[in-house]
Amino acid sequence: MRGGRFGMALSGLALAACGAGDYGAVAGPQYRWAETLRMSEELVNVRVGVADAADGTGEIVARNYTACVAAGYALRQGFAFARHVRTKVSEEGGLWLGDAVYTLSPALPEGVRLIDAETKIAACGESGIPTV
């Protein structure tokens, strides 16, 4: 994932960008930015950037961040559920980049990697992970 693919400038299709991650004296991951791209009626691409993840946790943090953003997006678009399709994670100079795809559904979809959007948003809030 080299090059400008995950540049810091977000397109007009970006849902939102997180702030610089200044959370005072609290140490932990810095959720730098997130963007969503609607690929079709029920398919969304979520891209995120996370810095300052503890050693060995960057990939997990980036994956969790994409799920939280997907859950928030699903609810804002009128969907109750999201189903994880795939996630790619890479690291560039201390910044963890997540690129995930989710299907959106108003009713419980089939599959084993499902996200109940309301439940996930509550869990993200408790963990301090933005849903954008």
C-alpha positions, 0 to 999 in steps of 0.5 A: 500500500505504498504511494498516495492510496491512503493520502491524508487528504480525504475526498468528497466521499469521505464520511469524516476525518478524526482529529489529530488524536490529542487526548491529553495525557492518556496514552494509547492509539491515536485514531488519525482519520477515517473515510468511507466509500459507498461501493454499491447499494449495500457495500461500503469500503472503510479506510482508516489510519491509526498511530501510536498503537502499542507494540504488537497491537497495530493490526488489531487496533486498525481492524477494530477501528474499521469495524467501529466506523462501519457500524456507525456508517451502517446506522447513519444510512439506515442499516441495522447490520454489517457483515465483514467481507475482508480487511487488509492492514499494513504499516507505513512509518508507524501509521497503521492503515486499515482497508476493509469492505462490509456489506450493509443490511437492514435485517440480520444477514447470513454469515458468521462475521456479523456486526450488530451496529447498535451493539458495536457502537456501544462497545466502541464507545466503551473502548474509546474507539471513534465511530466517526 
